[in-house]
Amino acid sequence: MHDENNRRRRRSTARPELLPLLRPEAWALDSGFNPYVVRSHHERIAHAITGGLRDRSYSPRPPAGFRVSKPSGGYRVVSMFQIADEVISNRLLRSLTRKNLPRLSARAYAYRPDLGPHDAIAYVATEFSREHRLFVAEYDFSKFFDTVSHQFLLETLDTIGITRTPLEQYVIERFLEAPEPYLTAEEKNLPKARRLRGVAQGTSLSLFLANVAASELDRSLERLGVGFVRYADDTLIWSPDYGRVSEAASILHEASSHIGSPINAEKSLGIRVLAKEETVHVEMSSTKHVDYLGHRIGMRQVRMKDRSVIRIRERIAELIYTNLIQEPLNGSQAGSRLGGVDRDYVTLIWQLRRYLYGSLTENDVRRFQRGAIPPMSFEGVMSFFPLVNGEAQLRELDEWIAAHIWLGLRKRAHLLKAGGLATPLPHGLEKAQLLGFTATSSRTGDLIDLRVPSVRKIARVIQTAVMTHGLGVVSGRPPLYLYGEE
């Protein structure tokens, strides 16, 4: 934010609109959410919690909450426990996961240190590619975290043999009882009953408990012999045998009643035939792809989900507007930015490259296209889509980027001329010239690489790196929660 605000000041002759520095609202609700306060008193806090755990008087303090908009509309309320309590919860998550990974299904991909969403996508894509057509069943639980039965969850801990100490059992029960979160300072002082069902979504421990709650479902699907993946409560099932998929759907509905979470009829698409792109006639409801974890998976291709592409386009459009259009449109463009090369265009290309490529330069990407790629960690938005091989979609996105940069430059030139300002390079270039444009710095004489970044190029490089070194080279371990996904 500091760097971006400085860029805005340099672009503008007026007082530009700056990004505001916001303190998290929870810091005002209780000092236990403020990391600076907690750090300054960490020894006293640790001593008190240790004593509470030892004499079994510990309970997490009531959580605050915040709203997160859902793509399908509405919002979910996420609990936020105070820092010290979240330390206990996260420590417990790590301990329970480390001891009990063999007891979890290999097809459960959420909230694990050894598997992630890309592993799920890779497995689904491989299984789909081996078949000519499949029956797929797509079901989603309704408010899974909010409705799971405590009795069922505690019984399942014993049923599947989860290894835990008496102290760990005690802490699990205390977090399950944590009340519904408060959203304001006024709500904080209102009495709230302990939770009787559901798991507080927003604390680390809930991640392990969500996998425990669905473990019996996983085992039933494994015994049935259908293909499936599960990411939290989002389950995708497939088989070339319609009878088995139908039986799997029955198992899922039965598990729903045991868990206490109903099936979301609106988001669950049920059983359909997954057919190849070229298939014309199918005897029942059919599809050419399934959407799963931000990807669109077909029999032969993996593409980005439409919503993912929209988000990428929106971010790029924002960069184009902020760098090229905003100040000329407001009549506050700094003429000092318009020397031999339009310096605001230089900033746009650098920011776009950072967004798509991470820390790689255009020369890095081209070098990796020609030769070996060393073990490294890829960044940038395309690192979240290492398995995408839909060439047409990537080409279309590249063409969209080039067209909108060119149109942005044309709009900028019109505004600059209207304000009596210069229109240096790359203004006036055709779109094809813009793609490979480079310039020389008037200050240092160095070459400035201003070639338009390409999603196809970085996608191919990442695919090669994954084939060489595995999925560990990309952002395969996302934050604990992906609240933005459906």
C-alpha positions as CSV (number, residue, x, y, z in Angstrom):
1,M,0.0,0.0,0.0
2,H,2.9,2.3,0.8
3,D,4.4,1.7,-2.7
4,E,1.1,2.1,-4.5
5,N,0.3,5.3,-2.7
6,N,3.7,6.7,-3.7
7,R,3.0,5.7,-7.3
8,R,-0.3,7.5,-7.2
9,R,1.4,10.7,-5.9
10,R,3.9,10.6,-8.7
11,R,1.2,10.2,-11.3
12,S,-0.9,13.1,-10.1
13,T,-0.6,16.9,-10.0
14,A,-3.5,17.0,-7.5
15,R,-4.1,15.2,-4.2
16,P,-4.8,11.6,-5.5
17,E,-7.1,9.1,-3.9
18,L,-4.9,7.1,-1.6
19,L,-5.5,3.6,-0.4
20,P,-6.5,3.8,3.3
21,L,-4.6,1.9,6.0
22,L,-7.3,0.1,8.0
23,R,-7.0,-1.5,11.3
24,P,-8.9,-4.8,11.7
25,E,-12.2,-4.1,13.3
26,A,-11.7,-6.9,15.8
27,W,-8.8,-5.1,17.4
28,A,-11.3,-2.6,18.8
29,L,-13.5,-5.4,20.1
30,D,-10.9,-6.9,22.4
31,S,-7.2,-6.5,23.0
32,G,-6.8,-10.2,22.7
33,F,-7.1,-9.8,18.9
34,N,-4.4,-7.2,18.7
35,P,-1.0,-8.9,17.9
36,Y,1.0,-6.0,19.4
37,V,-0.8,-6.2,22.7
38,V,-0.6,-10.0,22.8
39,R,3.1,-10.0,22.0
40,S,3.8,-7.5,24.8
41,H,2.0,-9.7,27.3
42,H,2.8,-13.1,25.9
43,E,4.5,-14.5,29.0
44,R,1.6,-13.7,31.3
45,I,-0.9,-15.0,28.8
46,A,1.1,-18.3,28.2
47,H,1.4,-18.8,32.0
48,A,-2.4,-18.3,32.5
49,I,-3.3,-20.7,29.7
50,T,-0.9,-23.3,30.8
51,G,-2.4,-23.3,34.2
52,G,-5.9,-23.5,32.8
53,L,-5.0,-26.5,30.7
54,R,-3.3,-28.2,33.6
55,D,-6.3,-27.9,36.0
56,R,-8.9,-28.3,33.2
57,S,-10.4,-24.9,33.7
58,Y,-9.4,-23.6,30.2
59,S,-12.1,-22.6,27.7
60,P,-11.5,-20.4,24.7
61,R,-13.0,-16.9,25.0
62,P,-16.1,-16.2,23.0
63,P,-15.1,-15.6,19.4
64,A,-15.8,-12.4,17.4
65,G,-17.1,-12.8,13.8
66,F,-17.0,-11.2,10.4
67,R,-19.1,-11.6,7.3
68,V,-17.7,-13.0,4.1
69,S,-19.8,-12.6,0.9
70,K,-20.6,-15.9,-0.9
71,P,-20.3,-16.1,-4.7
72,S,-23.9,-17.5,-4.9
73,G,-25.2,-14.6,-2.9
74,G,-25.6,-13.8,0.8
75,Y,-22.8,-14.2,3.3
76,R,-21.4,-16.6,5.8
77,V,-20.3,-15.6,9.3
78,V,-16.8,-16.7,10.2
79,S,-15.6,-17.0,13.8
80,M,-12.4,-15.4,14.9
81,F,-10.9,-16.6,18.1
82,Q,-8.5,-14.5,20.1
83,I,-4.8,-15.0,19.2
84,A,-3.9,-17.0,22.3
85,D,-6.9,-19.4,21.8
86,E,-6.1,-19.8,18.1
87,V,-2.5,-20.8,19.1
88,I,-4.0,-23.6,21.1
89,S,-6.4,-24.6,18.3
90,N,-3.6,-24.6,15.7
91,R,-1.3,-26.6,17.9
92,L,-4.0,-29.1,18.4
93,L,-4.7,-29.3,14.6
94,R,-1.1,-30.1,13.9
95,S,-0.8,-32.7,16.6
96,L,-4.0,-34.5,15.7
97,T,-3.2,-34.4,12.0
98,R,0.3,-35.7,12.4
99,K,-0.8,-38.7,14.5
100,N,-3.9,-39.6,12.5
101,L,-3.1,-39.0,8.8
102,P,-3.2,-42.8,8.1
103,R,-6.8,-42.9,9.4
104,L,-8.0,-40.3,6.9
105,S,-9.0,-41.2,3.4
106,A,-6.4,-40.5,0.6
107,R,-9.3,-38.9,-1.3
108,A,-9.9,-36.3,1.3
109,Y,-7.8,-33.3,0.2
110,A,-8.7,-30.4,2.5
111,Y,-6.6,-29.0,5.4
112,R,-3.8,-31.5,5.2
113,P,0.0,-31.0,5.1
114,D,0.5,-33.8,2.5
115,L,-2.3,-33.0,0.0
116,G,-3.9,-30.0,-1.4
117,P,-6.4,-28.8,-4.0
118,H,-4.0,-29.3,-6.9
119,D,-3.6,-32.9,-5.9
120,A,-7.4,-33.3,-6.1
121,I,-7.6,-31.7,-9.5
122,A,-4.7,-33.8,-10.8
123,Y,-6.4,-37.0,-9.6
124,V,-9.7,-36.1,-11.2
125,A,-8.2,-35.1,-14.5
126,T,-6.2,-38.3,-14.7
127,E,-9.2,-40.5,-13.9
128,F,-11.5,-38.6,-16.4
129,S,-8.9,-38.9,-19.2
130,R,-8.9,-42.7,-19.0
131,E,-12.6,-43.0,-19.9
132,H,-14.8,-42.3,-22.9
133,R,-17.8,-41.3,-20.8
134,L,-18.7,-41.3,-17.1
135,F,-21.5,-40.9,-14.7
136,V,-20.7,-38.0,-12.3
137,A,-22.6,-37.1,-9.1
138,E,-22.1,-33.6,-7.7
139,Y,-23.4,-33.0,-4.2
140,D,-22.8,-30.2,-1.6
141,F,-23.8,-30.1,2.0
142,S,-25.8,-27.1,3.3
143,K,-24.0,-25.1,6.0
144,F,-21.9,-28.1,6.8
145,F,-19.8,-26.4,9.6
146,D,-22.9,-24.9,11.2
147,T,-25.0,-28.0,11.4
148,V,-22.7,-31.0,12.1
149,S,-23.9,-33.0,15.1
150,H,-21.6,-32.9,18.1
151,Q,-22.8,-36.3,19.2
152,F,-22.0,-37.8,15.8
153,L,-18.6,-36.1,15.7
154,L,-17.5,-37.3,19.1
155,E,-18.7,-40.8,18.4
156,T,-16.8,-40.8,15.1
157,L,-13.6,-39.9,16.9
158,D,-13.9,-43.3,18.6
159,T,-15.3,-45.2,15.6
160,I,-12.4,-44.4,13.4
161,G,-9.8,-44.7,16.2
162,I,-8.5,-41.1,16.3
163,T,-5.4,-41.1,18.5
164,R,-5.7,-38.3,21.1
165,T,-4.7,-37.6,24.7
166,P,-7.3,-36.8,27.5
167,L,-6.1,-33.2,27.4
168,E,-6.7,-33.1,23.6
169,Q,-10.2,-34.6,24.1
170,Y,-10.9,-31.9,26.7
171,V,-9.8,-29.0,24.4
172,I,-11.8,-30.5,21.5
173,E,-15.0,-30.4,23.6
174,R,-14.3,-26.9,24.8
175,F,-14.0,-25.5,21.3
176,L,-17.1,-27.4,20.2
177,E,-19.0,-25.6,22.9
178,A,-17.8,-22.1,21.9
179,P,-20.8,-19.8,21.4
180,E,-21.9,-18.2,18.2
181,P,-19.6,-15.2,17.4
182,Y,-20.5,-11.6,18.2
183,L,-20.2,-9.0,15.4
184,T,-20.3,-5.7,17.4
185,A,-19.2,-4.4,20.8
186,E,-22.8,-4.3,21.9
187,E,-23.3,-8.0,21.1
188,K,-20.2,-8.9,23.0
189,N,-21.8,-8.1,26.3
190,L,-25.0,-10.1,25.6
191,P,-25.2,-13.6,27.2
192,K,-24.8,-16.4,24.7
193,A,-25.5,-20.1,25.2
194,R,-22.9,-22.7,24.5
195,R,-23.1,-24.2,21.0
196,L,-25.0,-27.5,20.8
197,R,-24.3,-28.3,17.2
198,G,-22.0,-27.2,14.5
199,V,-18.2,-26.4,14.5
200,A,-17.0,-22.8,14.8
201,Q,-15.8,-22.1,11.2
202,G,-12.7,-20.0,11.4
203,T,-10.5,-21.8,13.9
204,S,-7.8,-24.3,13.0
205,L,-9.3,-27.2,14.9
206,S,-12.5,-27.1,12.9
207,L,-10.5,-28.1,9.8
208,F,-9.5,-31.5,11.4
209,L,-13.0,-32.0,12.8
210,A,-14.6,-31.4,9.4
211,N,-12.5,-34.2,7.9
212,V,-13.4,-36.5,10.9
213,A,-17.1,-35.8,10.4
214,A,-16.9,-37.0,6.7
215,S,-14.5,-39.9,7.3
216,E,-17.3,-42.6,7.5
217,L,-18.7,-41.3,4.2
218,D,-15.2,-41.6,2.6
219,R,-14.9,-45.2,3.8
220,S,-18.3,-46.1,2.5
221,L,-17.5,-44.7,-1.0
222,E,-14.1,-46.5,-0.9
223,R,-15.8,-49.8,-0.1
224,L,-18.3,-49.2,-2.9
225,G,-15.5,-48.8,-5.4
226,V,-16.5,-45.5,-7.0
227,G,-14.0,-42.7,-7.9
228,F,-14.4,-39.6,-5.7
229,V,-12.7,-36.6,-4.2
230,R,-13.8,-34.6,-1.2
231,Y,-12.6,-31.1,-0.3
232,A,-14.2,-30.3,3.1
233,D,-18.0,-30.7,2.3
234,D,-17.6,-30.4,-1.5
235,T,-17.8,-34.0,-2.9
236,L,-17.5,-35.2,-6.5
237,I,-18.2,-38.8,-7.3
238,W,-17.9,-40.7,-10.6
239,S,-18.0,-44.2,-12.1
240,P,-18.6,-45.8,-15.6
241,D,-21.3,-47.8,-13.8
242,Y,-24.6,-45.9,-13.3
243,G,-25.8,-48.4,-10.6
244,R,-22.7,-47.7,-8.5
245,V,-23.1,-43.9,-8.8
246,S,-26.7,-44.2,-7.8
247,E,-25.8,-46.2,-4.8
248,A,-23.1,-43.7,-4.0
249,A,-25.7,-40.9,-4.0
250,S,-27.8,-42.9,-1.6
251,I,-24.8,-43.3,0.7
252,L,-24.2,-39.6,0.6
253,H,-27.8,-38.8,1.5
254,E,-27.6,-41.3,4.4
255,A,-24.4,-39.8,5.6
256,S,-26.0,-36.4,5.5
257,S,-28.7,-37.5,8.0
258,H,-26.1,-39.0,10.3
259,I,-23.8,-36.0,10.2
260,G,-26.7,-33.6,10.7
261,S,-26.0,-31.5,7.6
262,P,-28.7,-31.6,4.8
263,I,-27.8,-31.7,1.1
264,N,-27.8,-28.3,-0.5
265,A,-30.4,-28.9,-3.3
266,E,-29.7,-25.6,-5.0
267,K,-25.9,-26.2,-5.4
268,S,-26.1,-30.0,-5.9
269,L,-26.4,-31.0,-9.6
270,G,-27.0,-34.7,-8.9
271,I,-26.1,-37.4,-11.4
272,R,-25.2,-36.5,-15.0
273,V,-23.4,-38.1,-17.9
274,L,-19.9,-36.6,-18.5
275,A,-19.3,-36.8,-22.2
276,K,-16.6,-35.7,-24.6
277,E,-16.8,-32.3,-26.3
278,E,-17.7,-33.8,-29.6
279,T,-20.6,-35.9,-28.2
280,V,-23.9,-34.7,-29.6
281,H,-26.7,-37.0,-28.3
282,V,-26.9,-38.4,-24.7
283,E,-29.7,-40.4,-23.2
284,M,-30.0,-38.4,-20.0
285,S,-28.9,-35.1,-18.4
286,S,-25.3,-34.5,-19.5
287,T,-22.4,-32.2,-19.3
288,K,-19.0,-31.7,-21.0
289,H,-17.3,-30.6,-17.8
290,V,-17.5,-30.3,-14.0
291,D,-16.5,-27.3,-12.0
292,Y,-14.4,-28.1,-9.0
293,L,-12.1,-26.0,-6.8
294,G,-11.8,-23.1,-9.2
295,H,-11.2,-25.4,-12.3
296,R,-13.4,-26.7,-15.1
297,I,-12.5,-30.3,-15.8
298,G,-13.5,-32.2,-18.9
299,M,-12.7,-35.6,-20.3
300,R,-9.5,-34.3,-21.9
301,Q,-9.0,-30.7,-20.8
302,V,-8.6,-28.8,-17.6
303,R,-9.5,-25.1,-17.8
304,M,-10.0,-22.3,-15.3
305,K,-13.5,-21.9,-14.0
306,D,-15.4,-19.0,-15.6
307,R,-15.5,-17.2,-12.3
308,S,-11.7,-17.5,-11.9
309,V,-11.2,-15.9,-15.4
310,I,-13.6,-13.1,-14.5
311,R,-11.5,-12.3,-11.4
312,I,-8.3,-12.2,-13.4
313,R,-9.8,-9.9,-16.0
314,E,-11.2,-7.6,-13.3
315,R,-7.8,-7.3,-11.6
316,I,-6.1,-6.6,-14.9
317,A,-8.7,-4.0,-15.9
318,E,-8.2,-2.4,-12.5
319,L,-4.4,-2.1,-13.2
320,I,-5.1,-0.6,-16.7
321,Y,-7.5,2.0,-15.3
322,T,-5.4,3.0,-12.3
323,N,-2.2,3.4,-14.3
324,L,-3.4,4.8,-17.6
325,I,-6.8,6.3,-17.3
326,Q,-7.6,7.6,-13.8
327,E,-5.3,10.7,-13.7
328,P,-5.8,11.9,-17.3
329,L,-9.6,11.5,-16.8
330,N,-9.5,13.6,-13.6
331,G,-7.3,16.2,-15.3
332,S,-4.5,15.6,-12.9
333,Q,-1.9,13.7,-15.0
334,A,1.7,14.7,-14.0
335,G,3.5,15.8,-17.2
336,S,6.8,14.6,-15.7
337,R,5.7,11.0,-16.3
338,L,5.6,11.6,-20.1
339,G,9.2,11.7,-21.2
340,G,10.8,9.5,-23.9
341,V,8.6,6.6,-22.7
342,D,5.3,6.8,-20.9
343,R,6.5,5.9,-17.4
344,D,2.9,5.1,-16.2
345,Y,2.8,2.5,-19.0
346,V,6.1,1.1,-17.7
347,T,4.6,0.7,-14.2
348,L,1.5,-1.0,-15.7
349,I,3.6,-3.6,-17.4
350,W,5.7,-4.2,-14.3
351,Q,2.6,-4.6,-12.2
352,L,0.9,-6.9,-14.7
353,R,4.1,-9.0,-15.0
354,R,4.2,-9.3,-11.2
355,Y,0.6,-10.3,-11.1
356,L,1.0,-13.1,-13.7
357,Y,4.6,-14.2,-13.3
358,G,5.4,-13.5,-9.7
359,S,9.0,-12.5,-9.3
360,L,10.1,-13.8,-12.8
361,T,11.1,-11.4,-15.6
362,E,10.1,-11.8,-19.2
363,N,13.7,-13.1,-19.9
364,D,13.3,-15.7,-17.1
365,V,10.1,-17.0,-18.7
366,R,11.6,-17.2,-22.2
367,R,14.7,-18.9,-20.8
368,F,12.7,-21.5,-19.0
369,Q,10.7,-22.1,-22.2
370,R,13.9,-23.0,-24.0
371,G,15.8,-24.9,-21.3
372,A,15.8,-26.6,-17.9
373,I,13.8,-25.2,-15.0
374,P,15.5,-25.4,-11.6
375,P,13.6,-26.4,-8.4
376,M,11.9,-23.2,-7.3
377,S,8.6,-21.8,-6.0
378,F,6.4,-20.2,-8.6
379,E,4.3,-17.2,-7.6
380,G,1.8,-15.1,-9.4
381,V,-1.9,-15.8,-10.2
382,M,-1.1,-18.5,-12.7
383,S,0.7,-20.6,-10.0
384,F,-2.8,-21.4,-8.7
385,F,-3.6,-23.1,-12.1
386,P,-0.6,-25.4,-12.8
387,L,-2.7,-28.1,-14.4
388,V,-4.7,-26.0,-16.9
389,N,-4.1,-27.2,-20.4
390,G,-7.0,-25.6,-22.2
391,E,-5.0,-23.8,-24.9
392,A,-8.0,-22.0,-26.4
393,Q,-8.9,-20.4,-23.1
394,L,-5.4,-19.2,-22.4
395,R,-5.1,-17.8,-26.0
396,E,-8.4,-16.0,-25.6
397,L,-7.2,-14.5,-22.3
398,D,-3.9,-13.3,-23.8
399,E,-5.8,-11.7,-26.7
400,W,-8.1,-10.0,-24.2
401,I,-5.2,-8.6,-22.2
402,A,-3.5,-7.3,-25.4
403,A,-6.7,-5.7,-26.7
404,H,-7.5,-4.0,-23.4
405,I,-4.0,-2.6,-23.0
406,W,-4.1,-1.2,-26.5
407,L,-7.6,0.3,-26.0
408,G,-6.5,1.7,-22.7
409,L,-3.5,3.4,-24.4
410,R,-5.8,4.8,-27.1
411,K,-8.2,6.2,-24.5
412,R,-5.2,7.6,-22.5
413,A,-3.8,9.3,-25.7
414,H,-7.1,11.0,-26.4
415,L,-7.3,12.3,-22.8
416,L,-3.7,13.5,-22.8
417,K,-4.1,15.3,-26.1
418,A,-7.2,17.0,-24.8
419,G,-5.2,18.2,-21.8
420,G,-2.3,19.5,-24.0
421,L,0.1,16.8,-22.8
422,A,2.6,14.7,-24.8
423,T,1.9,11.2,-26.0
424,P,5.3,9.4,-26.0
425,L,6.0,5.8,-26.8
426,P,4.3,3.4,-26.8
427,H,1.4,5.6,-27.9
428,G,0.7,5.3,-31.6
429,L,1.9,1.7,-31.9
430,E,-0.3,-1.0,-33.4
431,K,-1.4,-3.8,-31.2
432,A,1.1,-6.3,-32.8
433,Q,3.9,-3.8,-32.2
434,L,2.9,-3.3,-28.6
435,L,3.3,-7.0,-27.8
436,G,7.0,-7.0,-28.4
437,F,7.7,-3.4,-27.4
438,T,11.0,-2.5,-25.7
439,A,12.6,0.9,-25.0
440,T,15.8,2.4,-23.9
441,S,16.0,4.3,-20.6
442,S,16.9,8.0,-21.2
443,R,18.5,8.1,-17.8
444,T,20.7,5.0,-17.7
445,G,20.7,3.8,-21.4
446,D,19.6,0.4,-20.3
447,L,17.0,-1.7,-22.2
448,I,13.5,-1.6,-20.7
449,D,11.7,-4.8,-21.4
450,L,8.0,-3.8,-21.9
451,R,6.8,-6.9,-23.8
452,V,3.2,-7.7,-22.8
453,P,3.2,-10.6,-20.3
454,S,1.4,-13.8,-21.5
455,V,-0.6,-16.3,-19.5
456,R,0.1,-19.0,-22.1
457,K,3.9,-18.6,-21.7
458,I,3.8,-18.8,-17.9
459,A,1.3,-21.6,-18.0
460,R,3.6,-23.7,-20.2
461,V,6.6,-23.0,-18.0
462,I,4.7,-24.0,-14.8
463,Q,3.4,-27.1,-16.5
464,T,7.0,-28.1,-17.4
465,A,8.1,-27.4,-13.9
466,V,5.4,-29.6,-12.5
467,M,6.3,-32.4,-14.8
468,T,10.0,-32.0,-13.7
469,H,9.7,-31.4,-10.0
470,G,6.1,-32.1,-9.0
471,L,3.3,-30.0,-7.6
472,G,5.5,-28.7,-4.8
473,V,6.8,-25.9,-7.1
474,V,3.5,-24.1,-7.0
475,S,1.1,-22.6,-4.5
476,G,-0.3,-26.0,-3.6
477,R,-0.7,-25.3,0.1
478,P,-3.3,-22.5,0.2
479,P,-4.4,-20.6,3.4
480,L,-6.3,-22.8,5.8
481,Y,-9.6,-21.4,4.5
482,L,-10.7,-20.5,0.9
483,Y,-13.7,-18.5,1.8
484,G,-14.0,-17.0,-1.7
485,E,-14.7,-20.4,-3.3
486,E,-18.2,-21.8,-3.7
